[in-house]
Amino acid sequence: MSALGHYLEEEGIATVAIALIRPQAENTRPPRALWVPFELGRPIGPPSDKNFQHRVILAALGLLEESRGPVLLRDYPDDDPREHDDPSWRPPIAPAAGGAREPARLADELGAELLALAPAYARSCAARERSTVGLSGLAPAAAGDYMAAWLRGPGIPASPVDDMSPVLALRFVADDLKAFALEAALAGDARPSSRQLGDWLWNGTALGAALHELRRRLLAGDDERAKAVAAFFVPALRV
């Protein structure tokens, strides 16, 4: 997007980028950019906090009023208020058993877990009137079935989505199921921090264990495309 900004500026269209990785913005040198100290995937701040997000957007647009250049990079001064743990938050379901287990057992646990999360996910969607689940086009239960098929093996299960390769379908399924679980965790009035959510997802759910297992398995294989996809299953800080 930083490079695209230069092309647009050459056509007379003013641009502003919001940068989540400051060294990347320093290297690509967009015409104007606001660096924000937020988690990847949250360029305007925490979800459901429209007042904070509004301030971030106004700070970015305010760079259009400054004449200094040709490259302008500003730092947003405030941290994400949701980075502080909420002691009142509780996971929507009890944490899953830790430790290694056989892939077939993990597949069974995954199906049961998604079923248990469904009521909390429905409440969350009703309260927020939206969901980010839907990349794969599959319902969460069907997405879980496809991930379970990969866990059980052997071999690569056929894609459940027309005109989508099995590996790409698995990537979209993984993204959908992570969104499903995290949105379920946001049901209720508590406001957990991203660290609380991450600790629960990666250390206390069958889904987190399944993603770790599939990442390990695909990275150890010979399929380069599968390796590229598997690298995105688990954030680097959680590997």
Backbone torsions as a table, in degrees:
resi	resn	phi	psi	omega
1	MET	NA	-32.3	178.8
2	SER	-63.9	-43.6	178.7
3	ALA	-65.0	-40.1	179.1
4	LEU	-61.6	-33.9	178.8
5	GLY	-58.5	-38.4	178.9
6	HIS	-64.1	-41.4	179.0
7	TYR	-64.1	-42.8	179.6
8	LEU	-65.2	-39.6	179.2
9	GLU	-63.4	-35.7	178.1
10	GLU	-63.6	-24.1	177.7
11	GLU	-92.5	7.1	176.9
12	GLY	88.5	13.4	-179.6
13	ILE	-104.8	117.0	-179.7
14	ALA	-71.3	141.1	-176.8
15	THR	-132.2	153.7	172.5
16	VAL	-137.2	132.8	175.8
17	ALA	-109.1	148.9	170.8
18	ILE	-107.7	119.3	-173.2
19	ALA	-106.9	129.6	176.7
20	LEU	-96.3	-19.5	-179.8
21	ILE	-120.5	105.2	-172.5
22	ARG	-63.3	-44.8	178.6
23	PRO	-57.7	-33.7	178.2
24	GLN	-66.1	-42.1	178.1
25	ALA	-65.5	-37.1	178.4
26	GLU	-64.2	-35.8	-178.6
27	ASN	-77.7	-38.9	-176.7
28	THR	-86.0	-18.5	172.4
29	ARG	51.1	64.2	175.8
30	PRO	-67.1	156.2	179.6
31	PRO	-54.6	-44.1	176.6
32	ARG	-144.2	136.5	179.1
33	ALA	-151.1	143.7	173.7
34	LEU	-110.7	115.9	175.3
35	TRP	-84.0	132.7	-179.0
36	VAL	-120.5	136.8	-176.2
37	PRO	-88.0	49.6	-175.5
38	PHE	-110.3	167.2	178.1
39	GLU	-66.2	147.1	176.1
40	LEU	-55.2	136.2	-177.6
41	GLY	94.7	-5.7	-179.8
42	ARG	-125.7	64.5	-173.5
43	PRO	-66.2	-23.0	179.2
44	ILE	-115.0	15.9	174.2
45	GLY	108.5	-166.2	-172.9
46	PRO	-69.4	148.7	177.9
47	PRO	-65.7	148.4	174.5
48	SER	66.9	16.6	175.8
49	ASP	-117.4	77.6	-171.9
50	LYS	-65.2	-30.8	-179.7
51	ASN	-67.5	-43.9	178.1
52	PHE	-65.2	-44.6	-179.7
53	GLN	-61.6	-37.3	178.3
54	HIS	-62.0	-40.4	179.2
55	ARG	-65.6	-38.2	179.0
56	VAL	-64.8	-45.4	-179.5
57	ILE	-62.7	-42.4	178.8
58	LEU	-64.4	-36.6	178.1
59	ALA	-64.6	-39.4	178.6
60	ALA	-67.1	-47.7	-179.4
61	LEU	-65.5	-26.6	178.7
62	GLY	-63.4	-22.3	177.8
63	LEU	-65.5	-22.2	178.3
64	LEU	-66.3	-19.9	-178.3
65	GLU	-88.4	-6.8	-179.0
66	GLU	-94.4	143.0	-175.6
67	SER	-101.3	-11.2	-177.9
68	ARG	-66.9	142.0	-178.7
69	GLY	-173.5	-161.3	7.4
70	PRO	-75.4	-11.7	177.3
71	VAL	-121.1	129.3	-178.3
72	LEU	-126.5	119.5	-179.9
73	LEU	-127.8	116.7	179.6
74	ARG	-113.1	151.6	175.8
75	ASP	-101.8	131.8	175.1
76	TYR	-74.2	132.7	-169.1
77	PRO	-79.6	-19.1	-171.0
78	ASP	-106.6	141.2	174.7
79	ASP	-80.7	165.0	175.5
80	ASP	-65.4	119.3	-178.8
81	PRO	-64.8	-16.8	179.9
82	ARG	-85.7	4.4	176.9
83	GLU	-75.5	-9.0	177.3
84	HIS	-91.6	131.4	-178.0
85	ASP	-61.8	145.3	174.9
86	ASP	-102.6	109.3	-176.7
87	PRO	-65.9	-16.4	-179.1
88	SER	-84.2	-11.3	-176.2
89	TRP	-75.6	140.6	174.3
90	ARG	-130.6	142.0	177.7
91	PRO	-58.4	149.3	-178.7
92	PRO	-66.7	-22.8	175.4
93	ILE	-137.5	162.6	178.6
94	ALA	-63.9	143.5	178.9
95	PRO	-57.5	142.3	177.9
96	ALA	-72.8	160.2	177.8
97	ALA	-63.0	138.2	178.9
98	GLY	-85.2	-178.7	177.5
99	GLY	88.0	165.9	-179.5
100	ALA	-73.6	145.4	171.8
101	ARG	-146.1	163.2	-178.0
102	GLU	-62.0	142.7	-179.0
103	PRO	-55.0	-38.0	-179.7
104	ALA	-64.3	-41.0	177.1
105	ARG	-66.0	-40.4	178.5
106	LEU	-61.8	-38.4	177.9
107	ALA	-62.5	-41.4	178.0
108	ASP	-64.9	-42.7	179.5
109	GLU	-63.2	-37.4	179.9
110	LEU	-61.8	-46.8	179.7
111	GLY	-60.3	-44.0	179.7
112	ALA	-65.7	-37.2	-178.7
113	GLU	-66.9	-44.8	-180.0
114	LEU	-62.0	-37.7	177.3
115	LEU	-63.9	-41.0	-179.3
116	ALA	-69.4	-30.0	-179.2
117	LEU	-79.8	-17.8	-172.7
118	ALA	-56.1	-44.4	179.6
119	PRO	-62.0	-41.6	179.2
120	ALA	-66.1	-38.5	178.0
121	TYR	-62.7	-42.2	179.6
122	ALA	-63.3	-41.0	178.1
123	ARG	-65.1	-40.6	179.8
124	SER	-63.2	-44.6	179.1
125	CYS	-62.7	-41.0	-179.7
126	ALA	-65.2	-39.4	-178.1
127	ALA	-71.9	-39.1	-175.1
128	ARG	-95.6	-10.0	177.3
129	GLU	58.5	32.8	177.9
130	ARG	-169.6	168.5	175.3
131	SER	-155.0	147.6	175.4
132	THR	-95.4	1.9	177.0
133	VAL	-73.7	136.1	176.6
134	GLY	147.4	0.2	179.8
135	LEU	-58.6	-43.4	-176.5
136	SER	-78.9	-19.6	-174.3
137	GLY	80.2	3.3	-178.7
138	LEU	-102.0	148.8	170.9
139	ALA	-66.0	152.9	-177.7
140	PRO	-53.7	-39.4	-179.9
141	ALA	-64.1	-42.1	179.1
142	ALA	-67.9	-36.8	176.1
143	ALA	-63.0	-40.5	177.6
144	GLY	-64.3	-38.5	178.0
145	ASP	-62.0	-39.0	-179.0
146	TYR	-69.7	-41.3	176.3
147	MET	-63.8	-38.7	177.9
148	ALA	-62.9	-36.5	177.8
149	ALA	-63.0	-38.5	175.6
150	TRP	-65.1	-39.2	-179.6
151	LEU	-66.0	-42.0	-176.4
152	ARG	-72.2	-37.2	-179.7
153	GLY	55.3	-163.6	-7.0
154	PRO	-79.2	168.0	177.9
155	GLY	79.2	-173.5	-177.0
156	ILE	-103.9	119.7	178.8
157	PRO	-69.4	150.1	179.2
158	ALA	-63.1	146.5	178.9
159	SER	-65.9	135.7	176.7
160	PRO	-83.9	-0.8	-176.3
161	VAL	-119.1	125.4	178.9
162	ASP	-59.2	142.4	176.7
163	ASP	61.8	26.6	177.0
164	MET	-135.3	127.9	-178.7
165	SER	-66.7	157.0	178.2
166	PRO	-57.0	-40.6	-178.2
167	VAL	-67.6	-43.3	178.6
168	LEU	-66.5	-38.9	177.1
169	ALA	-60.8	-40.1	179.1
170	LEU	-64.9	-40.3	178.8
171	ARG	-61.8	-46.5	-179.4
172	PHE	-66.3	-37.0	176.6
173	VAL	-62.0	-43.8	179.0
174	ALA	-60.1	-44.7	179.0
175	ASP	-63.9	-41.9	-179.8
176	ASP	-63.5	-42.8	-177.1
177	LEU	-71.0	-34.3	174.0
178	LYS	-63.3	-44.4	178.5
179	ALA	-63.2	-41.2	179.2
180	PHE	-58.5	-48.6	-177.7
181	ALA	-66.8	-44.1	-177.5
182	LEU	-69.0	-35.9	176.6
183	GLU	-68.3	-35.9	174.9
184	ALA	-62.2	-36.0	-178.9
185	ALA	-70.5	-16.2	-179.7
186	LEU	-92.4	1.2	177.4
187	ALA	-65.5	141.7	-180.0
188	GLY	101.0	-175.3	-173.9
189	ASP	-91.7	-15.9	-178.9
190	ALA	-68.9	156.8	-179.7
191	ARG	-127.0	82.3	-177.8
192	PRO	-66.6	150.4	174.9
193	SER	-76.2	163.9	177.4
194	SER	-62.7	-30.7	177.4
195	ARG	-67.1	-42.4	176.8
196	GLN	-60.3	-45.3	-179.9
197	LEU	-63.5	-44.1	-179.5
198	GLY	-65.1	-41.9	178.6
199	ASP	-59.7	-42.3	179.5
200	TRP	-67.7	-48.9	-176.0
201	LEU	-61.6	-48.3	-172.2
202	TRP	-86.3	-22.4	-177.7
203	ASN	-112.0	-13.7	-172.2
204	GLY	-129.2	14.5	179.2
205	THR	-130.3	153.5	173.5
206	ALA	-66.7	-32.8	177.7
207	LEU	-61.1	-46.4	178.0
208	GLY	-59.7	-43.8	178.7
209	ALA	-64.4	-38.3	179.5
210	ALA	-65.1	-40.9	179.4
211	LEU	-67.0	-38.2	174.9
212	HIS	-61.8	-44.0	-178.9
213	GLU	-64.7	-45.2	180.0
214	LEU	-67.4	-37.6	176.5
215	ARG	-60.1	-49.5	-179.7
216	ARG	-59.3	-44.1	-176.3
217	ARG	-67.2	-45.2	-176.9
218	LEU	-71.3	-36.6	178.4
219	LEU	-67.2	-24.5	178.8
220	ALA	-84.8	-8.4	-178.4
221	GLY	-86.0	-171.0	-176.3
222	ASP	-104.8	-7.6	-177.0
223	ASP	-80.9	110.0	-175.8
224	GLU	-65.8	-35.4	178.9
225	ARG	-67.5	-39.7	177.7
226	ALA	-64.1	-37.2	177.4
227	LYS	-63.2	-42.9	-179.9
228	ALA	-62.6	-39.0	179.3
229	VAL	-70.6	-44.4	-176.1
230	ALA	-63.1	-27.3	-178.8
231	ALA	-61.8	-22.1	-178.8
232	PHE	-93.9	-2.2	-176.1
233	PHE	-65.9	-38.9	-174.2
234	VAL	-126.6	130.1	178.4
235	PRO	-59.2	148.9	-176.4
236	ALA	-56.2	-38.0	-178.6
237	LEU	-69.7	-13.7	-178.2
238	ARG	-105.5	-0.6	-179.6
239	VAL	-75.3	NA	NA
